[in-house]
């Protein structure tokens, strides 16, 4: 069950995370900071940083999402691209959720990974081994840690922005110029909290892109997100008027495709054990290839 909390600050100068910790002693400081960073906390309907200093009379709102039960191992097919003693690189199909949620406790990538690597359960998390994620309807490459040391190492590489992730996306319209950078901060949508949006006071977000080819009223692009914000590519391109084809949340349904045209086709990072830089690639899945064929045929 989702909890919604509202407070009115009565003292100026209180730091936001400390204030909530005082008002909600049952919540840990680290959990409160996580809620703030993920946009579940607003001050006067604005997403702010955890270090924000409150003013007397500020309206603080917080949403406490329901917690998921510990995940269970579940035998499911896994497309493993690479594996060693520290990690797995998997090619996730579209339609598969990465980790369990209160409404979807099973049949996720984490459940499948726990069946393949039972020791992961020892990491004691609802997201064991997960250092980054892909949306349910985004396909492609993910790296999963198999032990705590590898998880910390990979997380540090992601934080340092040294992990290279490239996506193939088809967007609506004729995108110009053919190379560019989108810089726009992202946070929770102020009214629709399940969505993200370009918002003032959101977290820094930067995406590079290059056009691969134009297809009538669509553009096939490669996108390199320099930051890893939730729904970053989808939000950024919708914000500039070129939503990802088939994205029903930030764009419109496509007659050519039953999901968003977004595929994580390239992944590069350093192996935690040796420091060697490795790269992996994934071809466009059949449904995305067929969408391009149908678009080309519709032009003729």
C-alpha positions in Angstrom: 0.0 0.0 0.0 1.3 3.5 -0.9 1.7 5.9 2.0 1.3 9.7 1.3 2.8 12.0 3.9 2.5 15.8 4.2 4.2 18.2 6.6 4.4 21.9 7.0 7.9 23.1 8.1 7.8 25.2 11.3 11.5 26.1 11.5 13.7 27.7 8.8 17.1 26.2 8.0 16.3 22.5 8.5 17.9 20.3 5.9 15.2 18.3 4.0 16.5 14.8 4.7 17.1 15.5 8.4 13.6 17.1 8.7 11.9 14.0 7.3 14.0 11.7 9.5 12.8 13.7 12.5 9.2 13.5 11.4 9.4 9.8 10.4 11.8 8.0 12.8 10.7 4.6 11.4 12.5 5.5 8.1 16.2 5.2 7.8 18.2 8.2 6.7 19.6 6.4 3.6 16.0 5.3 2.6 14.8 8.9 2.9 17.7 10.1 0.8 16.8 7.5 -1.8 13.2 8.7 -1.9 14.4 12.2 -2.4 16.8 11.4 -5.2 14.1 9.4 -7.0 11.6 12.2 -6.9 9.2 10.8 -4.3 9.6 13.9 -2.1 8.6 17.5 -3.1 8.8 20.9 -1.4 6.0 23.2 -2.5 5.4 20.9 -5.4 9.0 21.0 -6.6 11.5 18.2 -6.7 14.6 19.3 -4.7 17.9 17.9 -3.5 18.3 16.2 -0.1 20.4 19.1 1.1 17.6 21.6 0.4 17.1 24.0 3.3 13.5 24.4 4.4 11.8 27.7 5.1 9.1 28.2 7.7 5.8 27.3 6.1 7.2 25.1 3.3 4.9 22.3 2.3 6.7 18.9 2.3 5.0 15.9 0.5 6.4 12.4 0.4 5.2 9.2 -1.2 6.4 6.0 0.4 6.0 3.2 -2.2 5.1 -0.3 -1.0 8.0 -2.6 -0.4 8.4 -5.8 -2.5 8.9 -9.2 -0.9 12.3 -10.9 -1.2 12.6 -12.4 -4.7 12.5 -16.1 -5.3 14.5 -18.2 -7.8 12.5 -19.1 -10.9 13.6 -21.2 -13.8 13.3 -19.0 -17.0 15.3 -18.8 -20.2 18.3 -16.4 -20.0 20.2 -15.2 -23.1 23.7 -15.0 -21.6 26.2 -13.1 -23.8 29.1 -13.4 -21.4 29.8 -14.9 -17.9 32.7 -15.1 -15.5 33.0 -15.5 -11.7 32.1 -11.9 -11.2 29.3 -11.0 -13.6 26.8 -11.9 -16.3 26.0 -9.9 -19.4 22.5 -10.8 -20.5 20.5 -9.8 -23.5 17.1 -8.9 -22.0 14.0 -9.4 -24.2 11.3 -6.8 -24.4 8.4 -7.4 -22.0 10.5 -8.7 -19.2 10.6 -6.6 -16.0 14.1 -6.4 -14.4 13.3 -6.7 -10.8 10.2 -7.7 -8.7 7.7 -5.2 -7.5 4.8 -5.5 -5.0 2.4 -6.0 -8.0 4.8 -8.3 -9.9 6.7 -10.5 -7.4 7.7 -13.1 -10.0 8.7 -13.8 -13.6 11.3 -11.0 -13.7 14.9 -11.0 -14.8 16.0 -11.1 -11.1 14.0 -14.3 -10.5 15.7 -15.9 -13.5 19.1 -14.8 -12.5 18.6 -16.2 -8.9 17.8 -19.6 -10.5 21.1 -19.4 -12.5 23.2 -17.9 -9.6 21.7 -19.1 -6.3 24.5 -17.3 -4.3 23.1 -13.9 -5.4 20.3 -14.3 -2.8 23.0 -13.7 -0.2 23.3 -10.1 -1.3 20.1 -9.5 0.7 18.2 -7.2 -1.6 15.1 -7.1 -3.7 17.4 -6.3 -6.6 20.4 -8.6 -6.1 23.2 -8.0 -8.6 21.4 -5.2 -10.4 23.6 -2.2 -11.1 21.5 -0.6 -13.9 18.2 -1.4 -15.5 16.2 -1.4 -18.7 12.5 -0.5 -18.9 10.1 -3.4 -19.3 9.6 -2.8 -23.0 13.2 -1.9 -23.8 15.4 -4.8 -25.0 19.1 -5.3 -25.0 22.3 -5.7 -23.0 22.6 -5.5 -19.2 25.5 -6.4 -16.9 24.6 -8.2 -13.6 27.1 -8.6 -10.7 27.4 -12.0 -9.1 29.1 -10.9 -5.8 29.2 -7.8 -3.6 32.7 -6.8 -4.7 31.8 -6.9 -8.4 28.6 -5.0 -7.6 30.5 -2.2 -5.9 33.1 -2.0 -8.7 30.5 -1.9 -11.5 28.4 0.7 -9.5 31.5 2.8 -9.1 32.2 2.6 -12.9 28.6 3.7 -13.6 28.9 6.6 -11.1 32.1 7.7 -12.8 30.3 7.5 -16.2 33.0 5.2 -17.6 30.5 2.5 -18.6 29.5 3.0 -22.3 25.9 2.3 -23.2 24.5 2.9 -26.6 21.0 2.5 -27.8 19.2 2.2 -31.1 16.0 4.2 -31.2 13.5 5.1 -33.9 11.9 8.5 -33.2 9.0 10.3 -34.8 9.8 13.1 -37.3 12.9 14.3 -39.2 15.5 14.9 -36.4 17.8 17.7 -37.1 20.7 18.3 -36.9 22.1 14.8 -37.5 24.2 15.0 -34.4 23.5 16.6 -31.1 23.4 16.7 -27.4 20.3 17.1 -25.2 20.9 18.5 -21.8 17.7 18.8 -19.6 17.2 17.8 -16.0 14.8 15.0 -15.2 12.6 14.4 -12.2 9.3 12.9 -11.2 6.3 14.5 -13.0 4.6 16.8 -10.5 1.1 15.4 -11.1 1.7 11.9 -12.6 4.2 10.5 -10.2 4.7 7.3 -12.1 6.1 9.3 -15.0 9.3 11.2 -15.4 9.6 14.7 -17.0 12.0 17.5 -17.8 11.6 19.6 -14.6 13.3 22.5 -13.0 15.3 21.2 -10.0 15.5 17.7 -11.4 18.7 15.6 -11.7 21.2 16.5 -14.4 20.7 14.5 -17.6 22.6 14.5 -20.8 22.1 12.4 -24.0 24.2 12.4 -27.1 22.8 11.2 -30.4 23.7 10.6 -34.1 21.3 10.0 -37.0 21.8 6.6 -38.7 19.2 7.2 -41.4 15.9 8.9 -42.2 12.8 6.8 -43.0 10.1 9.0 -44.4 8.6 10.7 -41.3 10.9 8.8 -38.8 14.6 8.9 -37.9 16.7 5.9 -36.8 19.3 7.1 -34.3 22.0 5.9 -32.0 21.8 7.4 -28.5 24.6 7.5 -25.9 23.2 8.6 -22.5 26.0 10.1 -20.4 23.8 9.9 -17.3 21.4 7.1 -16.3 18.2 8.8 -15.3 14.9 6.8 -15.3 13.3 6.8 -18.8 16.0 9.3 -19.9 16.0 8.7 -23.6 12.2 8.5 -23.8 11.8 11.7 -21.8 14.5 13.7 -23.6 13.3 13.0 -27.1 9.7 13.5 -26.2 10.7 16.9 -24.7 12.1 18.0 -28.1 9.1 16.9 -30.0 10.5 13.6 -31.3 9.1 10.8 -29.1 10.3 7.3 -29.4 8.1 5.3 -31.8 5.6 3.1 -30.0 6.1 4.8 -26.6 2.6 5.0 -25.2 3.7 6.9 -22.0 5.6 9.8 -23.6 4.4 9.5 -27.2 1.7 7.6 -29.1 1.0 4.1 -30.1 2.6 2.9 -33.4 0.8 1.1 -36.2 4.0 -0.7 -37.0 5.1 -1.9 -33.5 3.6 -3.1 -30.2 6.2 -1.6 -28.0 8.7 1.3 -27.9 11.5 1.1 -30.5 14.4 1.2 -28.1 17.2 -1.4 -27.9 20.4 -1.3 -25.8 22.8 -2.6 -28.5 26.2 -1.8 -27.1 27.8 -2.1 -23.7 31.4 -1.5 -22.6 33.0 -1.6 -19.2 36.1 -2.8 -17.3 36.1 -6.3 -15.8 36.2 -6.0 -12.0 38.7 -8.8 -11.6 41.4 -7.6 -14.2 40.5 -4.1 -15.2 40.4 -5.2 -18.9 38.0 -3.1 -21.0 35.4 -5.3 -22.8 32.6 -4.5 -25.2 29.5 -6.4 -26.2 26.9 -5.9 -28.9 23.4 -7.1 -29.6 21.5 -7.1 -33.0 18.1 -5.5 -33.4 15.4 -8.0 -32.3 13.1 -9.4 -34.9 10.1 -7.2 -34.0 12.2 -4.0 -34.4 13.7 -5.2 -37.7 10.2 -6.0 -38.9 9.0 -2.5 -37.9 11.7 -0.9 -40.2 10.6 -3.2 -43.0 6.9 -2.3 -42.6 7.8 1.4 -42.5 9.9 1.1 -45.7 7.1 -0.9 -47.4 4.5 1.7 -46.4 6.6 4.4 -48.3 6.4 2.5 -51.6 
